[in-house]
Amino acid sequence: MYEPTQLRTFLAVAQTLSFTQAARRLGLRQSTVSQHVRRLEEATGRPLFVRDTHGVELTEDGEAMLGFARSILEAHERAAAFFTGTRLRGRLRFGASEDFVATRLPEILEGFRREHPEVDLELTVELSGTLQARLEAGRLDLILAKRRGDQPELGGEELVWQDTLVWIGAPRLRLDPDRPVPLIVFPPPGISRARAFEALQAQGRPWRIACTSTSLSANVAAARAGLGVMAHTRGLMPPGLVELPARAGLPELGAVDFVLRKGRRRGTTQDAADALAAAILAGGDRLQRPRGGPRHDT
């Protein structure tokens, strides 16, 4: 009843909330993406997206279709692998940024390990800038990382989704406009750290470092304790923290992209990297919410 090609297109639009970005990811024309979605909506008899001048949003039926689409595509891929006799093997060095520690990425990795038990998957969790450097040095085969939305694309990138950096802190936190902004940051080369410094400097607002840690959990704990504010992705808001209102007077931080990027290795490693990248793209909507928390679309 439901064509796999149309389901893949649906997932791409659902994860990016953009027909343009979905077309770019899939290497299709935007008109083709629209056609796939229209045919899927005709097959279901339900609208899956609400489209207006402000953007694209999933309907309730679209939210329900997310789970069905993933299940159908996973079954399709298992059947194809069984009848073609292809089994992935080898070592795959995968790096994920700290942003995904509290998301449902482990579920995606668990599914990949179940489907490809002969792949030796090695996971590295680091800052995005560090992951990019290790990929360039040939020490990783695939990374899931973020980059600033105003930076040019790098080779081999695939967009998973776009989001916005915002200021977050404890619900009762109040900033004194006459005192430096207390910042909770990752160490260099943290992308959110650099953007926070640049935005405050451009505004002429002084700041001080209240907490520095390579651990997202430690920084979140410091923020919950009211030690300061963090520059963080809106769609991955940790529980117990809130976005600071405009009256706080802090500058805008701009967009951020979450991307997959592959290394230069070929053969079995490339095949395994392609398979994991496909699994992450298919389940990308599960990364856009903390475990146990609500979804925040931007």
C-alpha positions in Angstrom: 0.0 0.0 0.0 2.8 2.4 0.9 5.8 2.8 -1.5 9.2 2.8 0.3 10.4 5.7 -1.9 7.5 7.8 -0.8 8.0 6.8 2.9 11.7 7.9 2.7 10.7 11.2 1.2 8.1 11.6 4.0 10.7 11.0 6.7 13.1 13.5 5.1 10.4 16.2 5.1 9.2 15.3 8.6 12.7 15.5 10.0 13.8 18.8 8.3 10.3 20.3 8.2 11.3 21.7 4.8 10.5 20.4 1.3 13.6 22.3 0.1 15.9 20.6 2.6 14.4 17.2 2.0 14.9 17.5 -1.7 18.5 18.5 -1.1 19.1 15.5 1.3 17.6 13.1 -1.2 19.1 14.5 -4.3 15.6 15.1 -5.8 13.8 18.1 -7.3 11.4 19.9 -4.9 8.5 19.1 -7.2 9.3 15.4 -6.9 9.3 15.6 -3.1 6.0 17.3 -3.2 4.7 14.6 -5.6 5.8 11.8 -3.3 4.1 13.4 -0.3 1.0 14.0 -2.2 0.8 10.4 -3.4 1.4 9.2 0.2 -1.4 11.4 1.5 -3.7 10.1 -1.2 -2.8 6.5 -0.2 -3.5 7.2 3.5 -6.5 9.4 2.8 -5.2 11.8 5.4 -3.2 15.0 5.3 0.3 14.4 6.8 1.6 18.0 6.8 0.2 21.5 7.3 1.9 23.9 4.9 1.6 27.6 5.0 3.8 30.7 4.5 5.4 30.2 8.0 6.6 26.7 7.3 5.8 23.0 7.5 4.3 21.1 10.5 3.2 17.5 11.0 -0.4 16.8 11.5 -1.5 14.2 14.2 -1.7 11.6 11.4 1.7 12.7 10.2 3.1 12.1 13.7 1.5 8.6 13.7 3.0 7.9 10.2 6.5 8.5 11.6 6.5 5.2 13.5 4.8 3.2 10.7 7.2 4.6 8.0 10.2 3.6 10.1 8.9 0.1 10.7 7.9 -0.5 7.1 11.3 0.7 5.8 13.2 -1.4 8.4 11.3 -4.5 7.3 11.9 -3.7 3.7 15.6 -3.4 4.3 15.8 -6.6 6.3 14.0 -8.5 3.5 16.3 -7.1 0.9 19.4 -8.0 2.9 18.1 -11.5 3.5 17.3 -12.3 -0.1 20.5 -10.7 -1.6 22.6 -12.5 1.0 24.5 -9.3 2.0 25.9 -9.1 5.5 27.9 -6.1 6.7 31.1 -6.8 8.4 34.2 -4.9 9.7 35.0 -2.1 12.0 33.1 1.2 12.1 34.3 4.1 14.2 31.3 6.4 14.8 31.5 9.7 16.6 28.5 11.6 18.1 28.5 15.0 19.7 27.6 15.6 23.4 24.2 17.0 22.2 22.9 13.5 21.7 23.8 12.1 25.2 20.2 12.5 26.4 18.4 11.7 23.2 17.2 8.4 21.8 20.3 7.8 19.7 21.0 4.7 21.8 17.8 3.2 20.4 19.0 3.8 16.8 22.4 2.3 17.6 20.8 -0.7 19.3 18.7 -1.4 16.2 21.8 -1.1 14.0 23.7 -3.6 16.1 20.8 -6.0 16.0 20.5 -5.8 12.2 24.3 -5.9 11.7 25.8 -8.1 14.4 29.1 -8.6 12.5 29.9 -4.9 12.4 32.3 -3.9 15.3 30.8 -0.5 16.2 33.1 1.8 18.2 31.4 4.9 19.6 33.2 8.2 20.5 31.3 11.0 22.2 33.0 14.4 21.9 32.5 18.0 21.0 31.5 18.6 17.4 34.7 20.5 16.6 36.8 17.6 18.0 34.9 15.1 16.0 35.4 17.0 12.8 39.2 17.1 13.5 39.3 13.4 14.1 37.3 12.6 11.0 39.8 14.8 8.9 42.7 12.9 10.5 41.2 9.5 9.6 40.5 8.5 13.2 36.7 8.3 12.7 34.6 6.9 9.8 31.3 8.6 10.4 30.2 11.5 12.7 26.9 13.0 13.8 27.8 16.5 14.8 26.5 20.1 14.7 27.9 23.1 12.8 26.9 26.7 12.7 24.2 27.5 10.1 26.2 30.5 8.7 29.2 28.3 7.8 29.8 26.7 4.4 29.1 23.1 3.9 31.9 20.6 4.1 32.5 17.7 1.8 30.5 14.5 2.4 27.8 16.1 4.6 24.2 15.2 4.9 21.8 17.4 6.7 19.8 15.7 9.5 17.9 18.7 10.6 18.2 22.5 11.3 17.6 24.1 14.6 18.2 27.4 16.6 20.7 28.2 19.4 18.9 29.8 22.3 19.8 30.9 25.9 18.5 28.5 28.5 18.6 28.4 32.3 16.8 27.5 35.5 13.1 28.7 35.6 13.8 31.1 38.5 17.0 32.5 37.2 17.1 36.3 36.9 20.0 38.1 35.3 21.2 41.4 36.7 21.7 43.8 33.7 24.4 45.7 35.6 26.6 42.6 36.1 28.4 40.3 33.7 26.4 37.4 32.2 27.3 34.2 34.0 28.0 31.6 31.3 28.0 27.8 31.5 30.1 26.5 28.5 31.9 23.6 26.9 35.6 24.1 26.5 37.1 25.0 23.1 36.4 24.1 20.3 32.7 24.2 21.4 30.5 25.7 18.8 27.9 27.0 21.2 30.7 28.5 23.4 32.2 30.4 20.4 28.8 31.7 19.3 27.9 32.9 22.8 31.1 34.8 23.1 30.7 36.4 19.7 27.1 37.4 20.2 27.7 39.0 23.6 30.8 40.8 22.3 28.9 42.2 19.4 26.2 43.4 21.8 28.8 45.0 24.1 27.6 42.9 27.0 30.3 41.7 29.5 30.3 38.1 30.7 32.1 35.7 33.0 32.6 32.0 33.0 30.5 30.4 35.8 31.2 26.7 34.8 33.2 24.8 32.2 32.9 21.1 31.5 33.2 18.7 28.6 30.2 16.9 30.1 26.7 17.9 29.0 25.3 16.4 32.2 27.6 18.5 34.4 26.7 21.7 32.5 23.0 21.0 32.8 23.4 20.3 36.5 25.1 23.7 36.9 22.3 25.4 35.0 19.6 23.7 37.1 21.4 25.0 40.2 21.1 28.5 38.9 24.8 29.1 38.3 24.3 30.8 34.9 23.0 30.4 31.4 23.8 28.1 28.5 23.7 28.6 24.7 21.9 25.4 23.7 19.9 23.9 20.9 16.2 24.7 21.3 15.0 21.3 20.0 17.2 19.5 22.5 16.1 21.4 25.6 17.2 19.4 28.7 14.4 18.8 31.2 14.3 21.2 34.1 15.6 24.2 32.0 13.7 26.8 30.1 14.4 29.2 27.3 15.1 32.7 28.6 12.5 35.3 27.6 13.4 38.3 25.4 13.2 40.6 28.4 16.5 39.1 29.6 18.1 41.2 26.9 20.5 38.6 25.6 21.4 38.6 21.9 20.2 36.1 19.3 22.5 33.2 18.6 21.5 32.1 15.1 20.9 28.8 13.4 22.7 25.5 13.9 22.8 22.4 11.6 23.0 18.8 12.7 24.9 16.8 10.0 26.2 13.4 9.2 29.7 13.4 7.6 31.6 10.4 6.3 35.3 9.7 6.2 37.4 8.6 3.3 37.6 4.9 4.0 36.2 2.5 1.4 35.1 -1.1 1.2 33.3 -2.8 4.1 33.8 0.3 6.3 32.1 2.5 3.8 29.2 0.0 3.5 28.8 0.0 7.2 29.0 3.8 7.4 26.3 4.1 4.7 24.0 1.7 6.6 24.4 3.5 9.9 23.9 6.9 8.2 20.7 5.6 6.6 19.5 4.4 10.0 20.1 7.7 11.6 18.4 9.6 8.8 15.4 7.3 9.0 15.2 7.8 12.7 16.3 11.4 12.8 13.0 12.6 14.4 13.8 10.5 17.4 16.9 12.6 18.0 15.0 15.9 18.1 13.7 15.3 21.6 15.3 14.3 24.9 14.5 10.9 26.3 11.2 11.0 28.1 10.6 14.6 27.1 8.3 16.3 24.6 9.3 17.1 21.0 10.3 20.7 20.3 10.1 21.6 16.6 11.6 24.7 15.1 
